[in-house]
Amino acid sequence: MKFVTLVEDTTKCELGAEHGLSIYAETEKHKLLFDVGTTDLFIKNAKALGIDLSQVDTVVMTMAAGWMLFWQSMTML
């Protein structure tokens, strides 16, 4: 299983940071996205890391407000 932090409050590399959290997880059978942060930064960071979010088959949202951002952002893929 592989976990990649797409968004969190701090960074020590070229990726952007913001308040919020987004984690990409990959197993042999599934590609999952846990939360999306507060902007479309999760998409920008995923692209920078070579992660194709269009292949995600499961999304877990812990805050209802994130759903609108998620659906708006996915149209940008």
HELIX and SHEET records of a PDB file:
HELIX    1   1 LEU A   41  ALA A   48  1                                   8    
HELIX    2   2 LEU A   53  GLN A   55  5                                   3    
HELIX    3   3 ALA A   65  MET A   74  1                                  10    
SHEET    1   A 4 LYS A   2  VAL A   7  0                                        
SHEET    2   A 4 SER A  22  GLU A  26 -1                                        
SHEET    3   A 4 LYS A  31  PHE A  34 -1                                        
SHEET    4   A 4 THR A  58  VAL A  60  1                                        
END                                                                             
